[in-house]
Each structure stands twice: as structure tokens, then as C-alpha cells.
Amino acid sequence: MDKGPQDDKYREETASELAPHRPSPVQFGKNDTPREDAGGKGLGTVALILSILSFFIMPYLFGVAGLVLGFFAAKRGGKATGRWAIYLAIAAMVLPLFIRPWY
């Protein structure tokens, strides 16, 4: 069989431009952490700072902010700091209700 001159020149596949793109699945390595875990720790720290701050000034404003951010931090992976922020925010909002009658 005799090959024509065009058979040897063009050996690439042209259908790849028309085929739909298939994204590869994301795989985390040993040192990689999912984004949710990293975001939960920072959010938990901010929530903990707001909850502690609510003991000293504006307990209902900072307490609610610490409570909400603590809840989101616990959902995103910062479980310990998120829970501490929730408990401290609740304590900071309930404590003035018992102390105010004496002032």
C-alpha cells in the first residue's frame, strides 16, 4: 500500500478542541488543608476576641457578634475556639441581667 504525502504530515488529533472539558478531581496532599479548616480557625479567633471583649463593653452588641461568628467558626472547622466563643458570649449576655438589679 502506498501512502500519500498527506498521511505522514498531519498526525495530530483535532477532535480535542471540540470535546467537552472534564475537570480533574481535586486531591489534597499531606500538607494541604481544605479551605474550610483554615477559615474556621481565624473566624474562631475573631469570635473569641469579640466574646471576651463583650464582658467589658457593650455586652449585647459584641456578645451577639461573638455568638454568631462562633457558630460559623464551629461549622467551618474551628470547633474548639468556636464553642468557647459561643459559651463566653452567652455568659457575657446573661451575666448583666443578674448584676444590674443591684446597681
Steps between C-alpha positions, in 0.01 A plus 500: 500500500627831401451786746423839370707805599225629728498190725848566641466876546196531723502263798331712766148448625267791439193375688639610837400860433139396452475256792353631829750576774506258792639654819727276700395422858676703768733297717663642811853404587635429846581865576193649335196583709154567366396863495222439751743400777725799448209745496345358816807561714534866409128560533504324837778726623307813400186361667694422818645853512153653454354275770769593751465867407125476566570447872639854524312717248168466316414144605196465276664634183832318529334199662265444208785552252719252690214253519426511127865490395565218748220299346641547150852420620382176658330404173811576292743296703617717791295299748685577824532876454149522357346320797696707751384816324137382513515416872678822594259711292200341670657558842581861413141567394331320794728626777390868480137393542585373849739780598294805389233480772765583762613820325 
